[in-house]
Amino acid sequence: MSLVKNNLMTVVKKQYVFKLRSFSRFFLVIIATQILGMLFALSNAGGMSATSNEIYSFSIDYNSSIQVFIFTIACVAGITAFLNLKEYKDIDFTFVSNRMSSNLSNIGFLVSLSLFGAITSALSGVSIRVIKYLFISSSKIAEIGFFLTPLEIMCSIGATFLYILLLSSVVYFCTAITRISNVFIIVILAAVLLLPQTPIFSNLVSFYGKEHNFFFFMIKTMITEVLFFLASILVSNNMEVRG
Amino acid sequence: MRNKYIRLIVIAYISFNILSVIFYCTIPNENFVQSKSSVASNQFENMQNEIKNNPQLLTLRISDDKYNFKNYTFDYEGKDLEISIAKDDHQIFINRKATDDNKIEVYWYPGPIEVNGIDFTSVLKEPNIKLNQSKLNINYEKQKYSFTQFSKDITINQFYEKKDNEINNGSTGFGSSLLYIRIPKNLKILENEDFQYLP
């Protein structure tokens, strides 16, 4: 039993390292996406508002790094979908491997990608603040919202990582079931279009997005991620070797 | 692209982010538009309540450093005085002195101005107060302020009490400034219903 496990882990490790090398361009995609997000954020995409009376007039430029977060999460979701494409799947068979090792190495790669995306996305928020600080006088920047504590930055990295991985696990599962039958493509598309209009969707958003305790949020997202990844493994294990 | 170059780009990008964080940690919390929200409003409100109950207290408050009244003094030997104020949302208190010292003293206290929960009272410019023959003119320059406000990421706000909405929907209000004018005993003021005479 121990020998089998070791063999599996060795293969998974080899495949993981191989994927890190051969799919390293995906890290560049994330960087490019984040730079695009930063450009959006720096171009005052956050909006403006103005208020005045007969003497005083105030205009406020809103800034945030939400664009980087959204771009990153969408980018990793896109990469996850690519990983389950046949061309990418076939790379696994350059090794003596099975579906299990392929999935585990994919999950490992996605975890690495999500972690990279989360760290750089959260730190982009700091970079955006630094760039703004360098180009406009600090007397024109509101103190409120500008300064982040180390704990807030860590919290941002952690939550971003969990959100990216959550979406990634859902996309991974969706792409896994589409390999069983193309009917699932229609089912998923219908779900994507219809689900946001149902109360289930708002309940789901509240379930994760309105959890204010980081520990419980972590538990909720991690359980969901494990379930989706497990389901993906089960689904693909039932497929033929080169399905 | 070769892995070597990809690795270089990734390292460069991470280094840029780390350097940003290091630089960010050294930014002094000075000169920023401070968010002493409601400090000026509370102080102003307290003073208003005090004056309402005991108008004489205003005479004490003008010399209190805590309140930082701006003071203007004019020599005036005329018999009548007209007071002209460009901005009409003022509370104007007039106190007739016990003596005829031929001096008009004007004390100005800015009304609290809060925009998006940020207190701008301290950065407001004082009014131009000039005595022109028998007319005391109180004018304000039009003042424009623009500033940048950052909102924290949703991934931060989700776990912290102070939600981003509270920042963006922070209170906005323009308070009326307070003018306290001390005039010589026998100076006649051209009547204006907005003036409140203190005994």
Interface residues (C-beta under 8 A of the other chain):
Chain A: R21 S24 R25 F27 L28 I31 G46 S49 T51 N53 E54 I55 Y56 S57 F58 S59 I60 D61 Y62 N63 S64 S65 I66 F69 F116 I119 T120 A122 L123 S124 G125 V126 S127 R129 V130 K132 Y133 I136 S137 S138 S139 K140 I141 A142 E143 I144 G145 F146 F147 L148 E152 I153 C155 S156 A159 T160 Y163 G209 K210 E211 H212 N213 F214 F217
Chain B: M1 N3 I6 R7 I9 V10 Y13 I14 F16 N17 I18 S20 V21 F23 Y24 I27 N29 E30 N31 F32 V33 Q34 S35 K87 D89 I113 V115 N116 G117 I118 F120 L124 Y140 E141 K142 Q143 K144 Y145 S146 F147 T148 Q149 F150 S151 K152 D153 I154 T155 I156 Q158 F159 Y160 D164 I167 N168 T172 F174
